[in-house]
Amino acid sequence: RGRKRGNRSVIRAVFFDLGDTLMPEEGNAKTLPHAREVLQELKSKYRLAVICNATVATEKHVREILRGAGIEEFFDAVVVSTDVGYRKPDEGIFRIALEKLALRAEEVVMVGNRLSTDILGGNRLGMKTVLIRCSKRYPEKATCELEQPTYIIHSLRELLPIIHELGQKKLT
């Protein structure tokens, strides 16, 4: 199917935070429940990326963590704050991921666990945003309109129908 020029985009990619979004923030190399099957299903239709803030880890380290968890092959890009000089919610880190995949912000859904970084950063650029609340580590409340997620989920499994629905309709 060809795309007509001038149409608003449908969703073409999903960007993920790493800690407490795909994997526990602390410790081992296991993924959160349903991460592998959700990534596998999404990968068949969408480009996927990880955007994460780190204090010392680089893209190489993050890729090793993803590989150890058995999910590295799903990602078209991994953007880590220590490598690029921007931390979420700075638009710069999101723009680098968009450039790597040749996408526009309105073609992307950002999934993360922090209102003040993942959701704020994604919303600033015009992405749809999904807050995952699978831990009580960051019980934040939105402090402004830009920290309001488009959707809130409690398990990665809940992401699939949202992405499927967004992928079906043209955005206005």
Phi, psi and chi 1 to 4 in degrees:
 res  aa     phi    psi   chi1   chi2   chi3   chi4
   1 ARG       -  129.5  -70.0 -174.2  -74.3 -179.1
   2 GLY   -84.3  156.2      -      -      -      -
   3 ARG  -101.6  136.6  -89.8 -164.6 -153.1  123.3
   4 LYS   -81.4  139.1  -68.1 -179.3 -175.1  173.2
   5 ARG   -65.3  144.0  -74.4 -171.4  176.3  -79.8
   6 GLY    91.1  -14.9      -      -      -      -
   7 ASN   -69.2  147.9  -82.9   -1.4      -      -
   8 ARG   -68.1  150.5  -64.0  -57.6  -71.2  160.0
   9 SER   -77.2  152.0  -58.0      -      -      -
  10 VAL   -94.2  170.9  -65.0      -      -      -
  11 ILE   -68.4  129.5  -63.4  -59.2      -      -
  12 ARG  -119.2  -11.2  -65.0 -179.9   50.5 -148.1
  13 ALA  -153.7  158.2      -      -      -      -
  14 VAL  -128.3  125.3 -176.5      -      -      -
  15 PHE  -103.1  137.2  -70.4  178.5      -      -
  16 PHE  -120.6  141.1  -69.5   91.4      -      -
  17 ASP   -72.4  170.7  175.8   44.7      -      -
  18 LEU  -104.9  -63.7 -175.7   58.8      -      -
  19 GLY   -68.8  129.3      -      -      -      -
  20 ASP    59.6   19.4  -77.2  -12.6      -      -
  21 THR  -121.9  -54.8  -59.3      -      -      -
  22 LEU  -105.5  -30.7  -67.9  171.5      -      -
  23 MET  -137.5  156.7  -55.2  175.8   70.5      -
  24 PRO   -59.1  143.0  -19.1   29.0      -      -
  25 GLU   -66.8  -30.8 -161.2  161.0  -70.2      -
  26 GLU  -103.9  135.3  -53.2  -83.8  -41.8      -
  27 GLY    84.0 -121.5      -      -      -      -
  28 ASN   -66.5  171.3   61.6   34.5      -      -
  29 ALA   -95.3   26.9      -      -      -      -
  30 LYS   -89.1  152.5  -71.2 -174.5  177.6  166.5
  31 THR   -88.7  165.7   59.3      -      -      -
  32 LEU   -69.6  159.9  -69.6  176.6      -      -
  33 PRO   -53.3  136.7  -26.4   34.2      -      -
  34 HIS    74.4   -0.5  -45.7  -64.5      -      -
  35 ALA   -58.1  -49.6      -      -      -      -
  36 ARG   -61.9  -47.0 -174.5  170.2  178.2   72.0
  37 GLU   -68.6  -34.2   55.0  -96.4   38.4      -
  38 VAL   -66.3  -46.3  166.5      -      -      -
  39 LEU   -62.1  -40.9  -67.9  170.8      -      -
  40 GLN   -61.2  -45.1 -162.7  159.6    7.2      -
  41 GLU   -67.4  -43.0 -174.8  165.5  -30.8      -
  42 LEU   -64.6  -38.9  -70.3  173.9      -      -
  43 LYS   -61.2  -25.5 -176.1   63.6 -179.3  164.3
  44 SER   -70.5  -18.0   67.9      -      -      -
  45 LYS  -127.1  -17.3  -65.9  179.8 -176.5  154.0
  46 TYR  -132.3  156.1  -56.5   96.6      -      -
  47 ARG   -82.6  144.6  -44.2 -105.5  -20.7 -106.7
  48 LEU  -126.2  144.4  -55.4  178.4      -      -
  49 ALA  -144.3  156.1      -      -      -      -
  50 VAL  -110.4  132.3  167.9      -      -      -
  51 ILE  -124.8  117.2  -58.5  179.1      -      -
  52 CYS  -140.0  149.1   61.9      -      -      -
  53 ASN   -86.4  140.3  -72.2  -16.2      -      -
  54 ALA  -143.4  156.2      -      -      -      -
  55 THR   -93.1  -38.6   48.7      -      -      -
  56 VAL  -130.6  -26.4  -66.3      -      -      -
  57 ALA   -64.1  144.7      -      -      -      -
  58 THR  -110.6  177.9   62.4      -      -      -
  59 GLU   -55.5  -41.5  177.1 -175.8  -16.1      -
  60 LYS   -57.6  -46.8 -179.2  179.8  179.1 -139.7
  61 HIS   -63.9  -44.2  -63.8  116.8      -      -
  62 VAL   -63.7  -40.5  170.6      -      -      -
  63 ARG   -62.6  -37.2  -75.8 -170.2  177.1  -81.4
  64 GLU   -64.0  -40.2  -72.6  169.5    7.2      -
  65 ILE   -63.9  -46.6  -68.3  165.2      -      -
  66 LEU   -61.4  -41.7  -66.7  168.3      -      -
  67 ARG   -63.6  -43.7 -167.0  172.4  -47.1  121.0
  68 GLY   -61.1  -30.2      -      -      -      -
  69 ALA   -87.9   -3.4      -      -      -      -
  70 GLY    76.6   24.8      -      -      -      -
  71 ILE  -127.5    3.6   59.5  172.7      -      -
  72 GLU   -59.6  -37.1 -176.8 -160.6   15.9      -
  73 GLU   -64.3  -13.7   76.5  -92.2   17.0      -
  74 PHE   -79.3  -15.3  -63.8  116.7      -      -
  75 PHE  -102.8  129.0  -64.0  100.4      -      -
  76 ASP   -81.5  -22.6  -59.6  -66.8      -      -
  77 ALA  -152.7  147.1      -      -      -      -
  78 VAL  -131.4  119.0  174.2      -      -      -
  79 VAL  -119.6  120.7 -179.6      -      -      -
  80 VAL  -119.1  134.9 -177.8      -      -      -
  81 SER   -54.8  -38.3   60.6      -      -      -
  82 THR   -64.8  -27.8   50.5      -      -      -
  83 ASP   -81.7  -33.0  -67.1  -39.8      -      -
  84 VAL  -104.3  -10.9  -60.2      -      -      -
  85 GLY    80.4   11.3      -      -      -      -
  86 TYR  -128.7  144.7  -60.4  106.1      -      -
  87 ARG  -117.3  143.4  -67.4 -179.7   61.2   79.7
  88 LYS   -59.2  136.9  -66.9  179.1  -67.4 -178.6
  89 PRO   -93.4   12.5   35.4  -37.3      -      -
  90 ASP   -55.3  133.0 -168.8  -65.7      -      -
  91 GLU   -59.3  -27.5  -68.0  179.9   21.4      -
  92 GLY   -56.2  -44.2      -      -      -      -
  93 ILE   -66.7  -36.3 -166.3  167.7      -      -
  94 PHE   -70.5  -40.5  -66.7   92.1      -      -
  95 ARG   -63.1  -37.6  -70.0 -164.4 -170.4  -75.1
  96 ILE   -62.8  -43.6  -71.6  166.1      -      -
  97 ALA   -63.2  -43.1      -      -      -      -
  98 LEU   -60.2  -44.7  -70.0  167.3      -      -
  99 GLU   -63.1  -41.4  -73.8  171.1   19.7      -
 100 LYS   -58.8  -33.4  -77.6 -176.6  177.8 -125.4
 101 LEU  -105.4    7.3  -61.0 -178.0      -      -
 102 ALA    52.1   52.2      -      -      -      -
 103 LEU  -123.2  162.6  -65.1  166.2      -      -
 104 ARG  -103.8  153.1  -65.7 -173.5  -39.4  -90.6
 105 ALA   -55.6  -38.7      -      -      -      -
 106 GLU   -70.3   -6.5   57.5  -89.1   14.5      -
 107 GLU   -94.1    3.7  -62.3  174.3  -50.1      -
 108 VAL  -124.4  143.6  176.8      -      -      -
 109 VAL  -108.9  127.6  175.6      -      -      -
 110 MET   -99.1  126.7  177.2   65.6 -155.3      -
 111 VAL  -116.0  124.7 -178.8      -      -      -
 112 GLY  -160.2  176.4      -      -      -      -
 113 ASN  -108.1    0.7   68.6  -45.7      -      -
 114 ARG  -123.5  125.3  -59.4  -77.0  -46.9  -88.8
 115 LEU   -63.7  -41.8  -67.3  172.2      -      -
 116 SER   -78.5   -7.4   59.5      -      -      -
 117 THR  -124.9  -66.4   57.3      -      -      -
 118 ASP   -66.1  -50.4  -52.7  -49.4      -      -
 119 ILE   -73.2  -47.6  -56.4  -52.4      -      -
 120 LEU   -58.0  -48.3  176.3   61.5      -      -
 121 GLY   -62.6  -45.5      -      -      -      -
 122 GLY   -64.2  -44.2      -      -      -      -
 123 ASN   -63.7  -38.4  -77.6  -18.7      -      -
 124 ARG   -56.6  -34.2  -82.8 -177.8  179.4  161.6
 125 LEU   -90.9   -7.3  -91.2   78.3      -      -
 126 GLY    94.7   17.0      -      -      -      -
 127 MET   -78.8  156.3  -64.0  176.3  180.0      -
 128 LYS   -74.6  146.7  -63.6  -70.8 -175.6 -159.7
 129 THR  -129.9  144.0   53.4      -      -      -
 130 VAL  -127.5  119.9  177.9      -      -      -
 131 LEU   -91.9  124.7  177.2   69.4      -      -
 132 ILE  -102.5  124.0 -177.5  164.6      -      -
 133 ARG  -111.9   79.3  -71.5 -133.1 -173.4 -106.5
 134 CYS  -108.1   -2.1   59.1      -      -      -
 135 SER  -141.3  164.0  106.8      -      -      -
 136 LYS   -99.3   13.3  -58.7 -147.4 -177.1  -45.8
 137 ARG   -61.7  -39.2 -175.7 -173.9  -45.3  -88.6
 138 TYR  -123.0   82.1  -59.1  107.6      -      -
 139 PRO   -82.0   50.6   31.8  -33.9      -      -
 140 GLU   -69.8  152.9  -56.1  170.3  -61.5      -
 141 LYS  -116.7  143.2  -67.2 -161.3 -178.8  -24.0
 142 ALA   -60.5  133.4      -      -      -      -
 143 THR  -102.1   -8.2   60.7      -      -      -
 144 CYS  -158.4  169.7   64.6      -      -      -
 145 GLU   -57.3  -37.5 -172.6   63.9   31.2      -
 146 LEU   -70.7  -11.4  -77.6  173.5      -      -
 147 GLU   -94.8    4.1  -74.4 -174.2   -3.0      -
 148 GLN   -83.7  117.8  -66.1  -72.4  -13.6      -
 149 PRO   -72.9  154.2   25.9  -31.8      -      -
 150 THR   -67.1  -37.9  -45.1      -      -      -
 151 TYR  -140.2  155.2  -59.1   91.8      -      -
 152 ILE  -125.9  131.4  -61.5  174.0      -      -
 153 ILE  -127.7  164.5   60.3  174.3      -      -
 154 HIS  -119.9   -5.8  -60.5  -80.4      -      -
 155 SER  -148.3  146.1  160.4      -      -      -
 156 LEU   -59.1  -28.6  -78.3  170.1      -      -
 157 ARG   -57.8  -32.6 -174.0 -177.0  -80.3  164.8
 158 GLU   -69.3  -13.7  -65.0  173.2   68.0      -
 159 LEU   -71.7  -35.5 -176.6   61.3      -      -
 160 LEU   -57.2  -50.0  -68.9  173.5      -      -
 161 PRO   -64.6  -30.4   10.3  -17.6      -      -
 162 ILE   -66.5  -49.7  -69.4  168.8      -      -
 163 ILE   -64.9  -40.0  -59.2  -60.9      -      -
 164 HIS   -60.3  -45.0 -179.9   69.6      -      -
 165 GLU   -63.9  -46.7  177.1 -170.3  -33.3      -
 166 LEU   -64.9  -34.2  -70.8  172.0      -      -
 167 GLY   -69.8  -17.3      -      -      -      -
 168 GLN   -88.1  -22.9  -61.3  -56.1  -52.3      -
 169 LYS  -115.3  149.2   58.0 -177.0  167.3 -171.5
 170 LYS   -75.6  140.2  -70.0 -173.7  171.9   49.0
 171 LEU   -83.3  145.8  -57.0  177.4      -      -
 172 THR  -102.5      -   53.6      -      -      -
